[in-house]
């Protein structure tokens, strides 16, 4: 996968998201897979006991569960996210991630122009 502005900079290759990033004790680790003007794709691995407190983001985002389970609070409503599950998070909506043990997720940030 490419971290440059063009996906074509790297030859196409099948990757396994669960194996692309390893858990680290008492940490949240991330690996940016793609970043360009349209947005970004980042893989996260949360160690047991780690999470993200409530915050907002200025762009729409799609969260996809890769391994484990987590409760994702979105606008005050809790959503259970597991492997293969996806949750669309509208821009500027408060959200938090509370994993139930080690958890991996893929975050796709969508930097669309206003009105799109």
C-alpha positions in Angstrom: 0.0 0.0 0.0 1.2 3.5 -0.6 1.6 6.5 1.7 2.2 8.8 -1.2 -0.3 11.0 -3.1 -0.7 8.5 -5.9 -1.9 4.9 -5.4 -0.1 4.0 -8.6 3.3 4.6 -7.0 3.2 1.1 -5.5 2.5 -2.1 -7.5 -0.9 -3.6 -6.7 -0.6 -6.3 -3.9 -3.0 -8.1 -1.7 -2.4 -7.3 2.0 -4.0 -8.8 5.1 -5.1 -6.0 7.4 -4.8 -8.2 10.5 -1.1 -8.9 9.8 -0.1 -5.4 8.6 0.1 -3.9 12.1 0.9 -5.6 15.5 -0.3 -4.7 18.9 2.1 -3.0 21.3 1.6 -3.1 25.1 -0.1 -0.1 26.6 -0.2 1.7 23.2 -2.3 2.7 20.2 -0.3 2.2 17.1 -1.2 3.3 13.6 0.0 2.9 10.1 -1.1 5.3 7.3 -1.8 3.3 4.2 -2.9 6.1 1.9 -3.0 9.9 2.2 -4.0 12.4 -0.6 -6.2 15.4 -1.2 -9.3 13.2 -1.1 -8.6 11.8 2.4 -6.6 9.1 4.1 -6.8 5.4 5.1 -5.2 4.5 8.4 -4.9 1.2 10.2 -5.0 1.3 14.1 -4.2 -1.3 16.7 -5.4 -0.7 20.3 -3.7 -2.7 23.0 -5.9 -4.1 25.8 -7.1 -1.2 28.0 -6.5 1.5 25.4 -9.1 3.6 23.6 -9.9 7.1 22.3 -11.8 9.6 24.4 -14.6 11.7 22.8 -13.5 14.0 20.1 -14.7 15.4 16.7 -13.3 15.4 13.2 -14.0 17.9 10.5 -14.6 15.2 7.9 -16.9 12.2 7.3 -15.2 9.0 8.2 -15.8 5.3 7.8 -14.6 2.9 10.6 -14.2 -0.8 9.7 -13.6 -3.4 12.4 -10.6 -5.6 11.5 -9.9 -7.6 14.7 -11.6 -7.8 18.1 -14.6 -5.7 19.2 -15.2 -2.2 20.4 -18.0 0.1 21.4 -18.0 3.2 19.3 -20.0 6.1 20.8 -21.3 8.3 18.1 -23.4 11.4 19.0 -24.2 9.8 22.4 -25.3 6.4 20.9 -23.2 3.3 21.4 -22.5 1.0 18.5 -20.9 -2.4 18.8 -18.3 -2.8 16.1 -16.7 -6.2 15.3 -14.6 -7.8 12.6 -16.0 -6.9 9.2 -18.5 -4.3 10.6 -18.5 -0.7 9.3 -19.8 2.5 10.8 -20.2 5.8 8.9 -19.4 8.8 11.2 -20.6 12.2 9.9 -18.3 15.1 10.2 -18.3 17.1 13.4 -20.2 14.4 15.4 -18.6 13.6 18.8 -17.3 10.1 18.9 -15.2 7.8 21.1 -13.7 4.3 20.8 -13.8 1.9 23.7 -12.3 -1.5 22.8 -13.3 -4.7 24.7 -9.7 -6.0 24.6 -7.2 -5.8 21.8 -8.8 -4.2 18.7 -7.8 -3.3 15.2 -9.7 -0.9 12.9 -9.4 0.8 9.6 -10.3 4.5 9.5 -11.1 6.0 6.1 -11.3 9.8 6.3 -13.3 11.4 3.4 -12.2 15.0 2.7 -15.0 15.9 0.3 -15.7 19.5 -0.7 -18.5 21.3 1.1 -21.9 20.5 -0.3 -20.8 17.1 -1.8 
